[in-house]
Amino acid sequence: MKRRFTPWLWASPTLLLLLGLLLWPAIQLVRLSFCRGGGGRSGFGIGGSFYQPGTWTFDVYTQLARDAYFWDVLGFTVWLGLVLTLLCVLLGYPTAYFIWQLPRRWKATALSIVVLVKLSSLLVTVYGLKLILGDYGPVNRFLQWTGLTNTALPLQSSAIGVVIGETILIIPYTILLIWAGLERIDRALIAAARGLGAGAGRSFVHVTLPLSLPALATGTLVSLIWGLGAFISPYLLGSPQEITLAVDVQRQMFENLHWPRSAAEGVALLLTLALLVALCALPRRWLWKKSGLEAQAV
C-alpha cells in the first residue's frame, strides 16, 4: 500500500502547483464571466468599476452570441490557428528531418540556430520583424529591386505579417518535437529496408514516416495550441481586422474595463481550444498505436 502511494507523494508538489496556478484561476475566470459589468444597467459601461461582485447573470454570454464582432474575431482566431499549424508542420518536418540526417558534430549548431529566436525577447523579435517587413524594409526593397512589384506590399499591419511573425515564433517548438521523435527511431530499421532493396523514398515512406507520426502529431498539437492563443504578432503586426480572441480579451479588460466580457471571451477561447485539441488528439492516439510506440514517449 505504501509503494502504491509513493508516486503520488512525489508528484504532490507539482499537482498542488497546477491546482493553484491553473485550475483555481480557471474556476475564477468562469465565475467572473457570470458577473454583471460595472457600468450601466446593461453592464457594458466603459470606464466604471470592473464588475459587480456576487451577481449572477447570463447577459454577457447572451450578448456575445448576438455580437457579430465577436464571431468575426472567433472566426479569425480559428483560421489563424489552423493556418499557423499547417505552415509549421509543412516547414517544420523537413527541417527536423534535415537536422536528423546531419552528422552529429553539426546537429548542435543546427539546433542552436533553431532556438536562436527563442533566446531573445519576443518584443525585440517582433519589432525587428516590423522593420524587416515594413514598406521601406529589406524585403519590400528587394522585391521592388527585382521588379517583382512596383509598390510596397502590405507585409505588416495585415494578415500576412501576422502569419509570418507568429510562424517564426511557433515553429521552433514544432521542429524540436519532431526532431526528438526522429531521434528515437532505430536507424537499423532503415538500414534493413535499404538492404532488402527499398530505395531512399520507399524506406522513408514505409519506415521513417510511420515511426515519426506520433512526434508529428505532437508537434501539430502544440502548434495548434500556440496558434489559437496568438497574441504578440496580431497585437503588433496586425491591423484592426486581424484581431484574435487573446487580443480582444486584453482590450476588454484593460481598455474597456469590462471584466465579465473579457472573462467570457477567455472561456470561449478555452472551449474552442479544448474542442480542437480533442479533435486532434483522436487521430494522435490512433497514430500512436499504429506506429507501435505505445510504450515509448515521443
C-alpha positions in Angstrom: 0.0 0.0 0.0 2.9 2.3 0.8 4.5 1.8 -2.5 1.2 2.4 -4.2 1.0 6.0 -2.9 4.7 6.8 -3.3 4.4 8.2 -6.9 1.5 10.4 -5.8 3.6 11.6 -2.8 6.5 12.6 -5.1 4.1 14.2 -7.6 2.1 16.1 -4.9 4.1 19.4 -5.1 3.6 19.6 -8.9 -0.1 18.7 -8.6 -0.6 21.4 -5.9 1.2 23.9 -8.1 -1.0 23.0 -11.1 -4.2 23.2 -9.0 -3.1 26.6 -7.6 -1.9 28.2 -10.7 -4.1 26.7 -13.4 -7.3 25.1 -12.1 -8.2 27.7 -9.5 -7.7 30.7 -11.8 -9.8 28.9 -14.4 -12.6 28.5 -12.0 -12.4 32.1 -11.0 -12.4 33.1 -14.7 -15.7 31.1 -15.3 -17.2 32.7 -12.2 -16.3 36.2 -13.2 -17.9 35.7 -16.6 -21.3 35.3 -14.9 -21.0 38.6 -13.0 -22.6 41.9 -14.1 -20.4 44.6 -15.5 -19.6 47.7 -13.5 -21.3 50.2 -15.9 -24.9 50.9 -16.6 -27.9 48.6 -16.4 -26.7 46.5 -19.3 -23.3 46.0 -17.7 -21.4 47.3 -20.7 -20.4 50.7 -19.3 -16.8 51.8 -20.2 -14.8 53.5 -17.5 -16.8 52.4 -14.5 -16.0 49.7 -11.9 -14.7 46.5 -13.3 -17.6 44.2 -12.3 -20.3 43.7 -9.6 -19.2 41.0 -7.2 -21.8 38.5 -6.0 -24.0 38.9 -9.1 -25.1 36.1 -11.4 -26.3 36.7 -14.9 -26.1 35.2 -18.4 -26.3 38.6 -20.0 -22.6 38.6 -21.2 -23.0 35.2 -23.0 -26.3 36.3 -24.5 -24.8 39.4 -25.9 -21.7 37.6 -27.2 -24.0 35.1 -29.0 -25.6 38.1 -30.8 -22.5 40.1 -31.4 -21.2 39.8 -35.0 -17.9 41.3 -34.0 -17.2 38.5 -31.5 -18.0 35.8 -34.1 -15.7 37.6 -36.6 -12.9 37.6 -34.0 -13.5 34.0 -33.2 -13.5 33.0 -36.8 -10.2 34.8 -37.5 -8.7 33.2 -34.4 -9.6 29.7 -35.6 -8.5 30.4 -39.1 -5.2 31.8 -37.9 -4.6 28.8 -35.6 -5.2 26.3 -38.5 -3.1 28.2 -41.0 -0.2 28.5 -38.5 -0.4 24.8 -37.7 -0.3 23.9 -41.3 2.7 26.1 -42.1 4.6 25.0 -39.0 4.1 21.3 -39.9 4.9 21.8 -43.6 8.1 23.7 -42.8 9.0 22.1 -39.5 9.0 18.4 -40.6 11.5 18.8 -43.5 13.7 21.0 -41.3 13.6 18.4 -38.4 14.4 15.6 -40.9 17.3 17.6 -42.3 18.7 18.1 -38.8 18.3 14.4 -38.0 20.3 13.5 -41.1 23.2 15.8 -40.2 26.4 14.4 -38.8 26.5 14.5 -35.0 29.0 17.4 -34.9 26.7 19.6 -36.9 23.4 18.8 -35.0 24.1 21.1 -32.0 24.9 24.0 -34.3 21.7 23.4 -36.3 19.6 23.1 -33.2 21.1 26.3 -31.8 20.1 28.2 -34.9 16.5 26.8 -34.5 16.2 28.0 -30.9 18.0 31.3 -31.5 14.7 33.2 -32.0 13.5 32.0 -28.6 16.7 33.3 -26.8 15.8 36.9 -27.4 12.8 38.9 -26.1 9.6 38.4 -28.0 9.1 42.2 -28.3 12.6 42.5 -29.8 11.9 39.8 -32.3 8.5 41.2 -33.4 9.7 44.8 -33.6 12.6 43.5 -35.7 10.1 41.9 -38.0 8.2 45.2 -38.2 11.4 46.8 -39.6 12.1 43.9 -42.0 8.5 43.7 -43.3 7.9 47.5 -43.4 7.3 49.5 -46.6 10.9 50.5 -46.6 12.3 47.3 -45.2 14.7 45.0 -46.9 12.0 42.6 -48.1 10.0 45.2 -50.0 13.2 46.9 -51.3 14.4 43.5 -52.7 11.0 42.8 -54.3 11.0 46.3 -56.0 14.6 46.0 -57.0 14.0 42.7 -58.7 10.9 44.1 -60.5 8.5 41.6 -58.9 6.4 44.5 -57.6 6.2 48.2 -58.3 4.8 49.3 -54.9 5.5 48.1 -51.4 3.5 45.1 -50.4 1.4 45.3 -47.1 3.6 42.8 -45.2 2.8 44.4 -41.9 -0.5 45.6 -40.4 -2.0 42.7 -42.4 -2.8 39.0 -42.1 0.4 38.3 -44.0 2.5 39.9 -41.3 0.6 38.2 -38.5 1.1 34.8 -40.1 4.9 35.4 -40.8 5.6 36.7 -37.3 3.7 34.0 -35.5 5.1 31.2 -37.6 8.6 32.4 -36.7 7.7 32.3 -33.0 6.0 28.9 -33.1 8.0 26.8 -35.5 11.0 26.2 -33.2 8.7 24.1 -30.9 7.4 22.1 -33.9 10.9 21.4 -35.2 12.3 20.3 -31.8 9.3 18.0 -31.1 9.5 16.3 -34.5 13.3 16.1 -34.3 13.1 14.4 -30.8 10.7 11.8 -32.3 13.0 11.2 -35.2 15.9 10.7 -32.9 14.1 7.8 -31.2 13.8 5.8 -34.5 16.2 2.9 -34.7 18.3 3.5 -37.8 18.9 -0.2 -38.1 15.3 -0.5 -39.4 16.1 1.9 -42.2 19.3 0.1 -43.0 17.3 -3.2 -43.1 14.8 -1.7 -45.5 17.6 -0.5 -47.7 19.3 -3.9 -47.6 16.0 -5.5 -48.7 16.0 -3.4 -51.9 14.0 -0.3 -50.9 15.2 3.0 -52.2 15.6 6.1 -50.1 12.0 7.2 -51.0 10.4 3.9 -50.1 12.3 3.5 -46.9 11.2 6.9 -45.9 7.5 6.3 -46.8 7.3 2.8 -45.2 9.7 3.1 -42.3 10.7 6.7 -41.2 7.4 8.4 -41.8 5.1 5.9 -40.0 7.5 5.8 -37.0 7.6 9.6 -36.8 3.9 10.1 -37.0 3.4 10.3 -33.2 6.0 13.0 -33.0 4.4 14.7 -36.0 1.0 14.6 -34.2 2.5 16.0 -31.0 4.2 18.9 -33.0 0.9 19.6 -34.7 -1.0 19.7 -31.4 1.5 22.1 -29.8 1.5 24.3 -32.9 -2.3 24.5 -32.8 -2.4 25.4 -29.1 0.2 28.2 -29.6 -1.6 29.4 -32.8 -5.0 29.7 -31.2 -3.5 31.7 -28.4 -1.6 34.0 -30.6 -1.2 37.5 -29.1 2.1 39.3 -29.7 2.0 39.1 -33.6 -1.7 40.0 -34.0 -1.2 42.8 -31.5 1.9 44.4 -33.0 1.9 43.2 -36.7 -1.9 43.1 -37.4 -4.4 45.7 -38.3 -7.8 46.2 -36.6 -9.1 43.5 -38.9 -6.6 40.9 -37.6 -7.8 40.7 -34.0 -7.6 37.4 -32.2 -9.6 36.5 -29.1 -6.4 36.8 -27.0 -6.0 40.4 -28.1 -9.7 41.2 -27.6 -9.6 39.7 -24.1 -6.8 42.1 -23.2 -8.6 45.1 -24.7 -11.9 44.3 -22.9 -10.1 44.0 -19.6 -7.6 46.9 -19.7 -9.1 49.3 -22.2 -12.9 48.9 -21.8 -12.6 47.8 -18.2 -15.3 45.2 -18.8 -14.1 42.2 -16.9 -17.1 39.9 -17.3 -17.0 40.2 -21.1 -13.2 39.7 -21.0 -13.7 36.6 -18.9 -16.5 35.2 -21.1 -14.3 35.6 -24.2 -11.5 33.8 -22.3 -13.9 31.0 -21.5 -14.9 30.9 -25.2 -11.2 30.7 -26.2 -10.6 27.8 -23.7 -13.6 25.9 -25.0 -12.6 26.4 -28.6 -9.0 25.3 -27.8 -10.3 22.2 -25.9 -12.6 21.2 -28.8 -9.9 21.5 -31.4 -7.3 19.8 -29.2 -9.8 16.9 -28.6 -10.3 16.5 -32.3 -6.6 16.4 -32.9 -6.0 14.0 -30.0 -8.2 11.3 -31.5 -6.1 10.7 -34.6 -3.0 11.2 -32.5 -3.9 8.2 -30.3 -4.6 6.1 -33.4 -1.2 7.1 -34.9 0.5 6.3 -31.6 -0.8 2.7 -31.7 -0.3 2.4 -35.4 3.4 3.2 -35.1 3.9 0.6 -32.4 5.3 3.1 -29.9 2.7 2.7 -27.2 5.4 2.0 -24.6 7.6 4.9 -25.6 7.2 8.6 -25.1 7.7 10.6 -28.2 
